[in-house]
Amino acid sequence: MKKLIVIIALFLGAIAQAQTEADIKNDEAFQQILEKDIAFNVEDNSFQVFYEFQQLVPEEFFNFGEEVSDFREWISSRIDDSGFESVEDAVAKYKTFTDVTNRSRIKGIEIIKEKKKVKEKFDNKELFDKVYREEWEKEMSKFSAKPLE
């Protein structure tokens, strides 16, 4: 009889601890970090900057394996293989790309750390990741990308 009571108590405890998508979506800390992540990505336009640069630069740039120390020299010999209007255009967009990439990396690390703290509140980490990804993608799809200037 004691075993049955213990089993029932454990079962009820597990049910009480079960977390649903709604529990995660309605959590204030979850909502705050999601909003912060989305605002950051929309404001600095990092995905668009990367996408546009990737479309213009010769493919070998991303296969190079090392940082290009002198982009002007490197792109000058490949400008005809690129989508840039000129070497000056390429250099300006490269500067924007590296500035945004560096800023995004620093801010992104901060957001990841905050998200990790929020995630620790939940027992089901896989469900948290799934809900976060779905909500992030749903919100991000509302924003159109802006061209580089």
Secondary structure by P-SEA (a helix, b strand, c coil): caaaaaaaaaaaaaaaacccaaaaaacaaaaaaaaaaaaaaaaaaaaaaaaaaaacccccccccccccccaaaaaaacccccccccaaaaaaaaaaaaaaaaaaaaaaaaaaaaaaaaaaacccaaaaaaaaaaaaaaaaaabbbbccc
